[in-house]
């Protein structure tokens, strides 16, 4: 496969996985984006310039996650590997449960697709498979690629995903703490087995969540209950657990976003004033939290390219 462009710009949304009971399966794309500009160069040089989140912390060469995903995708497509300069404008907080690593991986994949002479060589299923290989599971990768709410799973044919309907009356608020939490630490406290009653309870709530997202947002509080992972993680994110409990006590559908420690709140029509009142007492910059109202991204990853002369 030959290259058809030497300059691309990819834009990928933040994501919130799980949404309570949809552990490792459900996710939602948020209107907060990272943007990556890629320029191919006539040398072997790989240079990454990062602004925003992760600046001065993440690798600035071939070990950068976007570069690794991009070059891996080009290699799988049979395209020549060349040097490149990347400019990454990162707006998705790192280590907060908002899918920053999935966004980086997907950025590399869609940028590689944009560089190909025939982007159709990388279809949606292939891109999801590549992203899942990097991430380990598709719950963040699917909404990052496709936008909206998604349900993803892995089967004999590899990872797959379907889009879920979202009632337009639903609004999204993210409460982002100053502290970070490594996903590996959050997953490390989960037990290998859970009581059958808890598994059955959570399965029922996950099914209800699909209905409440699509048509019955008034059921979001019940639909976002979980017994598989959030309580087990409370010990490594006490502030998050306390905030989730306080919000839910006021009738608000609050969950841990991904592996945390960000809190995601899904509100139905008419609940905005309730949320504002509760957050005025519980959340501010002094307490180490800040509020983001990103909206729902319905587009997913996009890429524009400049053809080679």
For each residue, the residues with C-beta under 8 A, 3 or more apart:
1: 77 78 79 116 117 118 121
2: 79 80 116 117
3: 6 40 79 80 82 115 116 117 308
4: 115 116 117 118 305 307 308
5: 8 114 115 116 305 306 307 308
6: 3 39 40 115 306 308
7: 37 38 39 40 305 306
8: 5 37 38 111 114 115 303 304 305 306
9: 35 36 37 38 303 304 305
10: 35 36 38 107 108 110 111 114 301 302 303
11: 33 34 35 36 301 302 303
12: 33 34 35 36 103 106 107 110 144 300 301
13: 29 30 31 32 33 103 143 144 147 297 299 300 301
14: 29 30 32 33 34 91 92 98 99 100 103 294 297
15: 27 28 29 30 98 99 102 103 140 143 144 258
16: 19 27 28 30 97 98 99 172 174 257 258 262 264
17: 22 24 26 27 97 99 139 140 257 258 259
18: 21 22 23 24 25 26 27 139 226 229 255 256 257 258
19: 16 22 26 27 28 149 209 224 255 264 266
20: 205 209 223 224 225 226 230 253 255
21: 18 202 203 205 206 209 223 224 225 226 228
22: 17 18 19 25 26 27 139 151 206 209
23: 18 202 226 228 229
24: 17 18 137 139
25: 18 22 139 151 152 153 206
26: 17 18 19 22 139 149 150 151 152 164 206 209
27: 15 16 17 18 19 22 99 139 140 142 143 149 150 152
28: 15 16 19 143 148 149 150 172 264 296
29: 13 14 15 143 144 146 147 148 149 150 296 297 298 300
30: 13 14 15 16 98 172 174 294 295 296 297
31: 13 294 295 296 297
32: 13 14 91 92 98 174 292 294 297
33: 11 12 13 14 91 92 103 297
34: 11 12 14 53 88 89 90 91 92 100 103 104 107
35: 9 10 11 12 88 89 91
36: 9 10 11 12 66 86 87 88 89 107 108 111
37: 7 8 9 86 87 88 89
38: 7 8 9 10 70 84 85 86 111 115
39: 6 7 84 85 86
40: 3 6 7 82 83 84 115
41: 45 82 83 84 85
42: 82 83
43: 83
44: 82 83
45: 41 83 84 85
46: 61 62 67 83 84 85 86
47: 60 61 84 85 86
48: 58 59 60 61 64 66 67 85 86 88
49: 60 85 86 87 88
50: 54 55 56 58 60 88 90
51: 55 87 88 89 90
52: 55 88 89 90 91
53: 34 90 91 92 93 94 100
54: 50 57 58 88 90 94 100
55: 50 51 52 58 90
56: 50
57: 54 94
58: 48 50 54 55 64 65
59: 48 62 63 64
60: 47 48 49 50 64
61: 46 47 48 64 67
62: 46 59 67 68 71
63: 59 67 68
64: 48 58 59 60 61 67 68 86 88
65: 58 68 69 101 104 105 108 134
66: 36 48 69 70 86 88 104 105 107 108 111
67: 46 48 61 62 63 64 70 71 84 86 108
68: 62 63 64 65 71 72 108 134
69: 65 66 72 73 104 105 106 107 108 109 112 130 131 134
70: 38 66 67 73 74 84 107 108 109 111 112
71: 62 67 68 74 75 81 108 112
72: 68 69 75 76 108 130 134
73: 69 70 76 77 108 109 112 113 122 127 130
74: 70 71 77 79 80 81 112 115 116
75: 71 72 78 79 81
76: 72 73 130
77: 1 73 74 112 116 121 122
78: 1 75
79: 1 2 3 74 75 112 115 116
80: 2 3 74
81: 71 74 75
82: 3 40 41 42 44
83: 40 41 42 43 44 45 46
84: 38 39 40 41 45 46 47 67 70
85: 38 39 41 45 46 47 48 49
86: 36 37 38 39 46 47 48 49 64 66 67
87: 36 37 49 51
88: 34 35 36 37 48 49 50 51 52 54 64 66 107
89: 34 35 36 37 51 52
90: 34 50 51 52 53 54 55 94 100
91: 14 32 33 34 35 52 53
92: 14 32 33 34 53 98 99 100 103
93: 53 96 98 100 176 262
94: 53 54 57 90 100 180
95: 100 180 181 182
96: 93 100 176 177 180 181 257 260 261 262
97: 16 17 181 183 186 256 257 258 259 260 261 262
98: 14 15 16 30 32 92 93 174 176 257 258 262
99: 14 15 16 17 27 92 102 103 140 143 144 258
100: 14 34 53 54 90 92 93 94 95 96 103 104
101: 65 104 105 135 140 183
102: 15 99 105 106 131 135 140 141 144
103: 12 13 14 15 33 34 92 99 100 106 107 144
104: 34 65 66 69 100 101 107 108
105: 65 66 69 101 102 108 109 130 131 134 135 141
106: 12 69 102 103 109 110 127 131 141 144 145 301
107: 10 12 34 36 66 69 70 88 103 104 110 111 301
108: 10 36 65 66 67 68 69 70 71 72 73 104 105 111 112
109: 69 70 73 105 106 112 113 122 127 130 131 301
110: 10 12 106 107 113 114 127 145 301 302 303
111: 8 10 36 38 66 70 107 108 114 115 303
112: 69 70 71 73 74 77 79 108 109 115 116 122
113: 73 109 110 116 119 122 127 303
114: 5 8 10 110 111 119 303 304 305
115: 3 4 5 6 8 38 40 74 79 111 112 305
116: 1 2 3 4 5 74 77 79 112 113 119 121 122
117: 1 2 3 4
118: 1 4 121
119: 113 114 116 122
120: 123
121: 1 77 116 118
122: 73 77 109 112 113 116 119 126 127
123: 120 126 127
124: 127 128 145 146
125: 128 129 158 160
126: 122 123 129 130
127: 73 106 109 110 113 122 123 124 130 131 145
128: 124 125 131 132 138 141 142 145 152 158 159 160 161
129: 125 126 132 133 158 159
130: 69 72 73 76 105 109 126 127 133 134
131: 69 102 105 106 109 127 128 134 135 138 141 144 145
132: 128 129 135 136 137 138 141 154 158 159
133: 129 130
134: 65 68 69 72 105 130 131
135: 101 102 105 131 132 138 140 141
136: 132
137: 24 132 152 154
138: 128 131 132 135 141 142 152 153 154 159 160 161
139: 17 18 22 24 25 26 27 142 152 258
140: 15 17 27 99 101 102 135 143 144 258
141: 102 105 106 128 131 132 135 138 144 145 152 159
142: 27 128 138 139 145 146 150 151 152 159 161
143: 13 15 27 28 29 99 140 146 147 148 149 150 300
144: 12 13 15 29 99 102 103 106 131 140 141 300 301
145: 106 110 124 127 128 131 141 142 161 300 301
146: 29 124 142 143 150 161 163 300
147: 13 29 143 297 298 299 300 301
148: 28 29 143 163 164 166 296 297 298 300
149: 19 26 27 28 29 143 163 164 165 166 213 296
150: 26 27 28 29 142 143 146 161 162 163 164
151: 22 25 26 142 161 162 164 210
152: 25 26 27 128 137 138 139 141 142 159 160 161 162
153: 25 138 159 160 161
154: 132 137 138 158 159 160
155: 158 159 160
156:
157: 160
158: 125 128 129 132 154 155
159: 128 129 132 138 141 142 152 153 154 155
160: 125 128 138 152 153 154 155 157
161: 128 138 142 145 146 150 151 152 153
162: 150 151 152
163: 146 148 149 150
164: 26 148 149 150 151 210 213 214
165: 149 213 214 215
166: 148 149 170 213 214 296 298
167: 170 213 214 215 216 217
168:
169: 217 268 269
170: 166 167 213 217 220 266 267 268 296
171: 266 267 272 293 295
172: 16 28 30 264 265 266 267 293 294 295 296
173: 264 265 267 275 279 291 292 293
174: 16 30 32 98 257 262 263 264 265 291 292 293 294
175: 243 262 263 264 265 279 283 289 290 291 292
176: 93 96 98 262 289 290 291 292
177: 96 239 240 261 262 288 289
178: 288 289
179: 239 261 288
180: 94 95 96 261
181: 95 96 97 185 186 236 237 259 260 261
182: 95 185 186
183: 97 101 186 187 258 259
184: 187 188
185: 181 182 188 189 236
186: 97 181 182 183 189 233 236 237 259 260
187: 183 184 190 259
188: 184 185
189: 185 186 232 233 235 236
190: 187 229 232 233
191: 194 232
192:
193:
194: 191 198 199 227 228
195: 198 199
196: 199 200
197: 200 201
198: 194 195 201 202 227 228
199: 194 195 196 202 203 227 228
200: 196 197 203 204
201: 197 198 204 205 225 227
202: 21 23 198 199 205 206 225 226 227 228
203: 21 199 200 206 207
204: 200 201 207 208
205: 20 21 201 202 208 209 222 223 224 225 226
206: 21 22 25 26 202 203 209 210
207: 203 204 210 211
208: 204 205 211 212 219 222 223
209: 19 20 21 22 26 205 206 212 213 220 223 224
210: 151 164 206 207 213 214
211: 207 208 214 215 216 219 223
212: 208 209 215 216 217 218 219 220 222 223
213: 149 164 165 166 167 170 209 210 217 220 223
214: 164 165 166 167 210 211
215: 165 167 211 212
216: 167 211 212 219
217: 167 169 170 212 213 220 266 268 269
218: 212 268
219: 208 211 212 216 222 223
220: 170 209 212 213 217 223 224 253 266 267 268
221: 224 225 248 251 252 253
222: 205 208 212 219 225
223: 20 21 205 208 209 211 212 213 219 220 253
224: 19 20 21 205 209 220 221 253 254 255 266
225: 20 21 201 202 205 221 222
226: 18 20 21 23 202 205 229 230 231 255
227: 194 198 199 201 202 231
228: 21 23 194 198 199 202
229: 18 23 190 226 232 233 256
230: 20 226 233 234 241 244 255 256
231: 226 227 234 241
232: 189 190 191 229 235
233: 186 189 190 229 230 236 237 241 256 259 260
234: 230 231 237 238 240 241
235: 189 232 238
236: 181 185 186 189 233
237: 181 186 233 234 240 241 256 260 261
238: 234 235 241 242
239: 177 179 242 243 261 288
240: 177 234 237 243 244 256 260 261 262 263
241: 230 231 233 234 237 238 244 245 256
242: 238 239 245 246
243: 175 239 240 246 247 254 263 282 283 289
244: 230 240 241 247 248 254 255 256 263
245: 241 242 248 249
246: 242 243 249 250 278 282
247: 243 244 250 252 254 263 265 275 278 282
248: 221 244 245 251 252 253 254
249: 245 246
250: 246 247 274 278
251: 221 248 271 274
252: 221 247 248 265 267 271 274 275 278
253: 20 220 221 223 224 248 265 266 267 268
254: 224 243 244 247 248 263 264 265
255: 18 19 20 224 226 230 244 263 264 265 266
256: 18 97 229 230 233 237 240 241 244 259 260 261 262 263 264
257: 16 17 18 96 97 98 174 260 262 263 264
258: 15 16 17 18 97 98 99 139 140 183 262
259: 17 97 181 183 186 187 233 256
260: 96 97 181 186 233 237 240 256 257
261: 96 97 177 179 180 181 237 239 240 256
262: 16 93 96 97 98 174 175 176 177 240 256 257 258
263: 174 175 240 243 244 247 254 255 256 257
264: 16 19 28 172 173 174 175 254 255 256 257
265: 172 173 174 175 247 252 253 254 255 275
266: 19 170 171 172 217 220 224 253 255
267: 170 171 172 173 220 252 253 271 272 274 275
268: 169 170 217 218 220 253 271
269: 169 217
270: 273
271: 251 252 267 268 274 275
272: 171 267 275 276
273: 270 276 277
274: 250 251 252 267 271 277 278
275: 173 247 252 265 267 271 272 278 279
276: 272 273 279 280
277: 273 274 280 281
278: 246 247 250 252 274 275 281 282
279: 173 175 275 276 282 283 291
280: 276 277
281: 277 278
282: 243 246 247 278 279 287 289
283: 175 243 279 287 289 290 291
284: 287 289 290
285: 288 289 290
286:
287: 282 283 284
288: 177 178 179 239 285
289: 175 176 177 178 243 282 283 284 285
290: 175 176 283 284 285
291: 173 174 175 176 279 283
292: 32 173 174 175 176
293: 171 172 173 174
294: 14 30 31 32 172 174 297
295: 30 31 171 172
296: 28 29 30 31 148 149 166 170 172
297: 13 14 29 30 31 32 33 147 148 294 300
298: 29 147 148 166
299: 13 147 302
300: 12 13 29 143 144 145 146 147 148 297
301: 10 11 12 13 106 107 109 110 144 145 147
302: 10 11 110 299
303: 8 9 10 11 110 111 113 114
304: 8 9 114
305: 4 5 7 8 9 114 115
306: 5 6 7 8
307: 4 5
308: 3 4 5 6
309:
